Amino acid sequence: MRVFLAILALTLFACDKNDESDKQVALSGTVKFIALEGGFYGIEGDDGVHYDPIDFDERFKQDGLRVRVKGRIDPSIGTIHMWGYSLIITHIEEETWPVDFY
């Protein structure tokens, strides 16, 4: 029984909500229309990472639009898109050059 409790405790600590993937991000990228699951808009970061924005503002749903984004990756949010990290956007703006954003 003690072994079971020890394994259970380790499992709970390993599932801590402060997982490394649950983090703040600031990025530049390009809005992409993805023709999967009926079609949706995502953001491809300049580093090639895909982000699936939650509650994406309609003004920024333009294929090819360059944007700067701040937000939080939330691994607890699942979508049917299966494309990139779920991203809760806290700030988004069209990228114009030069801008002091960071």
N, C-alpha and C positions, 0 to 999 in steps of 0.2 A: 504494500500500500504506500509506503514512503517513497518508493521508486516512482510510482505513478504520480504522486503529488509533486515530486521534484521535476518530472518531465512536464507536467501541466504548468508549473510555475515558469519553467524556462520557455515554454511555448508562448505563454502570455507576455513575457518580457520581450520575446522576439517579435510579437505582433504589435508593439507599441505604436501609437498613432504618429509619433514624431519620427517616422521612417524617413530615411534620407531622400526618398522620392517625393515626399510631401514638403516642398520647399518653394521659396520665393524665387521668381525669375525675372529678368529684364532682358529683352531680346529685340533684335531687328529681324524682320523676315518679310515674306511675300504671301499675300492671301492667295489661296488656290481653291478653285472649284473642283471638288472631288466627285466624280460621277459613279459613286457606289451607294448602295442602300437608298436609292431615290435622289441622291445628290445632296451635298452639303458643302459648306465652306470651312476650310482649315487654314492654319498658318504653318508654312515651312520656314523654320528659322534659318538664318544664314549659315548655321553650323550643320544644316541638313536634318535636324530633328523636327518631327511633325508634332503639332499641337492641335487638339480638338477643342476649340473655345466653347465655353458654356455661356449661354445668353449673349451671343455675338451680336453687337449693335448692327442693325441693317445698313447704316451709312458706310460700314467698312466691308460689306459683302460685295467686293469687286475683284474679280479674278485678275491677278497681276499687280494689285495695289501693294505698294511698299508701306509697311507699318512698323512702329516701335511700340512695344507692349511691356507692361509690368503686370504681374499676376502671381498666382499660386497654383502649382501642380497639385491636384488632389487625386491620389490613386484610389480613393474610396468611391469615386463617381465612375460608373460604367455607362457606356453608350453603345448603341447598335452599330456605330460607325467602324469600330475596331481599327482606328487610324490615329496613331499618335497618343500623346498624353492629354488627359482631361485638364484643361486650363481655365481657372476662374480669373477673368480679366479684372484688374483693379484700375488700370489706366491704359488707354490706347489712343494713338494719334497717327495721322498720316506722316510718313517719313519725308521730310524735306531737308535739303542739305544746305548749309550746315545747321545743326540744332544741338544745343547742349541739353540732352535728355537725361543722361545718367549722372 
